[in-house]
Amino acid sequence: KFLLNNMRTPAKVVGFKTEFRTEYPIEALREAVINALVHRDWNSSNAILVRMFGSHMDILSPGGLLRPLEIKEIESNDYVPISRNKTIIEVFGKSGVMDKRGTGFLRIREAMKKHGLPKPEFKEKTDYFLIRFINPAMQNIPILEESKLNERQNLFFEKITQEKITARDYIKITGCTKRTAVRDLNKLVNLNLIAQMGPVTGRGRYYLIKVTKSDKR
């Protein structure tokens, strides 16, 4: 329900009917969420994360891949399924929540292709396994070049998890002063990496993230 409520759902007129199409295929998102629940590391206190941006959506599961499984094997669909949570898999399978074991990634790719979207990306990032669903509008998103940013700004893009931020958020992440935060944020605005919203000065000013560190190409 959260994903449905927060995805864009454009309308298209077909004949005498209006059809609504979700930004990403529900089947693919369902498989990704189930994968995150079933294969996460339950010894970790980290939560499953769903991050939505204009360019993409990320679903992150704590714990990373269980070795010897590698990203390249998932991408080629040439792997033997393994799990750290066999009991959960059995329960989900018997209840009908999960389909045949080991076919989830294939179904995600097929759903994205049927929806006319690029293949999902699979990554490991700071003790998380990440599935990224890409929006074609990503081609118009600014590219982040780390070399143009200082250490604080790079740290900010590494740690930020929401799309809307304030100077206070920047200070909390980087530990800098308010004056330094404003100067750093103004530079990011000039680089077209964030957009300043609200009043030019004073209370109520905030910023929208246009790109994240993981968008770097």
C-alpha positions as CSV (number, residue, x, y, z in Angstrom):
1,K,0.0,0.0,0.0
2,F,2.9,2.4,0.8
3,L,4.4,1.8,-2.6
4,L,1.1,2.3,-4.4
5,N,0.4,5.5,-2.5
6,N,3.8,7.0,-3.3
7,M,4.3,6.0,-6.9
8,R,3.3,8.2,-9.8
9,T,0.4,6.6,-11.7
10,P,0.0,8.4,-15.1
11,A,-3.2,8.0,-17.0
12,K,-3.5,7.0,-20.7
13,V,-6.6,7.1,-22.9
14,V,-7.1,3.9,-24.9
15,G,-10.2,4.0,-27.0
16,F,-13.0,5.1,-24.8
17,K,-11.3,4.0,-21.6
18,T,-8.7,5.6,-19.3
19,E,-6.0,3.2,-18.2
20,F,-3.7,3.8,-15.2
21,R,-0.2,2.4,-15.2
22,T,2.0,2.5,-12.1
23,E,5.5,3.9,-12.4
24,Y,7.0,0.5,-11.7
25,P,5.4,-3.0,-12.1
26,I,3.7,-4.1,-8.9
27,E,4.8,-7.7,-9.5
28,A,8.5,-6.7,-9.5
29,L,8.2,-4.6,-6.4
30,R,6.3,-7.4,-4.6
31,E,9.1,-9.9,-5.4
32,A,11.7,-7.4,-4.2
33,V,10.0,-6.8,-0.9
34,I,9.5,-10.5,-0.3
35,N,13.1,-11.1,-1.2
36,A,14.1,-8.5,1.4
37,L,12.0,-10.0,4.1
38,V,13.0,-13.6,3.5
39,H,16.7,-13.2,2.9
40,R,17.6,-10.4,5.3
41,D,19.9,-10.9,8.2
42,W,17.6,-11.0,11.2
43,N,20.6,-10.7,13.5
44,S,21.0,-7.2,12.2
45,S,19.2,-4.3,14.0
46,N,19.0,-2.4,10.6
47,A,15.6,-2.1,9.0
48,I,14.6,-2.9,5.4
49,L,14.7,0.4,3.5
50,V,12.5,1.6,0.6
51,R,13.9,4.8,-0.9
52,M,12.0,6.6,-3.7
53,F,13.6,9.2,-5.9
54,G,12.5,10.8,-9.2
55,S,15.0,8.8,-11.1
56,H,14.7,5.4,-9.3
57,M,13.5,3.3,-6.4
58,D,15.8,1.3,-4.1
59,I,14.8,-1.6,-1.9
60,L,17.5,-2.5,0.6
61,S,17.7,-5.6,2.7
62,P,20.1,-5.8,5.7
63,G,22.9,-8.3,5.6
64,G,24.1,-8.3,2.0
65,L,24.4,-11.5,-0.1
66,L,25.0,-14.8,1.6
67,R,28.3,-16.2,0.2
68,P,29.4,-17.8,-2.0
69,L,26.6,-16.0,-4.0
70,E,27.8,-13.1,-6.1
71,I,26.1,-10.2,-7.9
72,K,27.4,-11.3,-11.3
73,E,25.6,-14.7,-10.8
74,I,22.3,-13.0,-10.1
75,E,22.7,-10.7,-13.1
76,S,23.3,-13.7,-15.4
77,N,20.6,-15.8,-13.6
78,D,23.1,-18.5,-13.2
79,Y,23.2,-19.4,-9.5
80,V,22.1,-21.9,-6.9
81,P,19.6,-20.3,-4.5
82,I,20.7,-20.3,-0.9
83,S,19.3,-18.6,2.2
84,R,20.1,-17.8,5.8
85,N,16.4,-18.2,6.7
86,K,15.2,-21.6,5.7
87,T,12.3,-21.7,8.1
88,I,10.9,-18.4,6.9
89,I,11.2,-19.6,3.3
90,E,9.3,-22.8,4.2
91,V,6.5,-20.8,5.9
92,F,6.2,-18.3,3.0
93,G,6.2,-21.1,0.5
94,K,3.4,-23.1,2.2
95,S,1.3,-20.0,2.6
96,G,1.5,-19.1,-1.1
97,V,3.3,-15.8,-0.5
98,M,6.4,-17.1,-2.3
99,D,6.4,-19.0,-5.6
100,K,9.1,-21.4,-6.7
101,R,12.3,-20.8,-4.9
102,G,15.1,-19.3,-7.0
103,T,13.0,-17.6,-9.6
104,G,12.3,-14.3,-7.9
105,F,15.1,-12.3,-9.7
106,L,14.0,-13.7,-13.1
107,R,10.4,-12.7,-12.5
108,I,11.5,-9.2,-11.5
109,R,13.4,-8.8,-14.7
110,E,10.5,-10.1,-16.8
111,A,8.1,-7.8,-15.1
112,M,10.3,-4.8,-15.8
113,K,10.7,-5.8,-19.4
114,K,7.0,-6.2,-19.8
115,H,6.5,-2.8,-18.3
116,G,8.9,-1.3,-20.8
117,L,11.5,-0.4,-18.2
118,P,15.3,-1.2,-18.0
119,K,16.6,-4.2,-16.1
120,P,16.9,-3.7,-12.4
121,E,20.3,-3.2,-10.9
122,F,21.7,-5.4,-8.1
123,K,24.3,-4.0,-5.7
124,E,25.9,-4.5,-2.3
125,K,26.2,-1.3,-0.3
126,T,27.4,-1.0,3.3
127,D,26.0,-4.3,4.6
128,Y,22.8,-4.1,2.5
129,F,21.7,-5.9,-0.6
130,L,20.1,-3.4,-2.9
131,I,17.7,-3.8,-5.8
132,R,17.3,-0.7,-7.9
133,F,14.4,0.0,-10.2
134,I,15.3,2.6,-12.8
135,N,12.9,5.2,-14.2
136,P,13.7,6.2,-17.8
137,A,13.6,9.8,-16.6
138,M,17.0,9.0,-15.0
139,Q,18.6,10.1,-18.3
140,N,17.7,13.7,-17.4
141,I,19.1,13.5,-13.9
142,P,22.3,15.4,-13.2
143,I,25.4,13.2,-12.9
144,L,27.3,13.4,-9.6
145,E,31.0,13.9,-10.0
146,E,32.7,13.3,-6.6
147,S,35.8,15.2,-7.7
148,K,33.7,18.4,-7.7
149,L,32.6,17.9,-4.1
150,N,34.5,18.4,-0.8
151,E,34.7,15.7,1.9
152,R,31.6,16.9,3.7
153,Q,29.5,16.9,0.6
154,N,30.6,13.4,-0.4
155,L,29.8,12.2,3.1
156,F,26.4,13.8,2.9
157,F,25.5,12.0,-0.4
158,E,26.8,8.7,1.1
159,K,24.6,9.0,4.2
160,I,21.4,10.7,3.0
161,T,18.3,8.5,2.7
162,Q,15.5,11.0,2.1
163,E,14.7,13.2,-0.8
164,K,13.8,16.3,1.2
165,I,16.5,17.8,3.5
166,T,17.2,20.9,5.5
167,A,20.4,22.7,6.6
168,R,19.9,21.0,10.0
169,D,20.0,17.6,8.4
170,Y,23.3,18.5,6.6
171,I,24.8,19.7,9.9
172,K,23.7,16.5,11.7
173,I,25.4,14.3,9.0
174,T,28.6,16.3,8.5
175,G,29.1,17.9,12.0
176,C,29.9,21.3,10.4
177,T,28.7,24.7,11.5
178,K,25.6,26.4,10.2
179,R,27.6,28.9,8.1
180,T,29.6,26.0,6.5
181,A,26.4,24.0,5.8
182,V,24.8,27.0,4.0
183,R,27.9,27.5,1.9
184,D,28.1,23.8,1.0
185,L,24.5,23.6,0.2
186,N,24.6,26.7,-2.0
187,K,27.4,25.0,-4.0
188,L,25.3,21.9,-4.5
189,V,22.4,24.2,-5.7
190,N,24.8,25.8,-8.2
191,L,25.9,22.3,-9.4
192,N,22.3,21.5,-10.0
193,L,22.5,18.5,-7.6
194,I,19.9,19.8,-5.2
195,A,17.1,22.4,-5.6
196,Q,16.4,25.1,-3.0
197,M,12.8,25.4,-2.0
198,G,10.8,27.8,0.2
199,P,12.1,31.2,1.4
200,V,15.4,32.4,0.2
201,T,16.5,33.0,3.8
202,G,15.2,32.2,7.3
203,R,12.9,29.5,8.5
204,G,11.0,27.2,6.1
205,R,13.9,26.8,3.6
206,Y,14.6,23.2,2.5
207,Y,16.2,21.4,-0.4
208,L,15.2,18.6,-2.7
209,I,17.8,16.0,-3.8
210,K,18.1,15.7,-7.6
211,V,20.8,13.1,-7.6
212,T,22.4,10.6,-5.1
213,K,26.0,9.4,-4.9
214,S,24.8,6.0,-6.3
215,D,23.7,7.8,-9.5
216,K,27.4,8.4,-10.4
217,R,28.3,6.9,-13.8
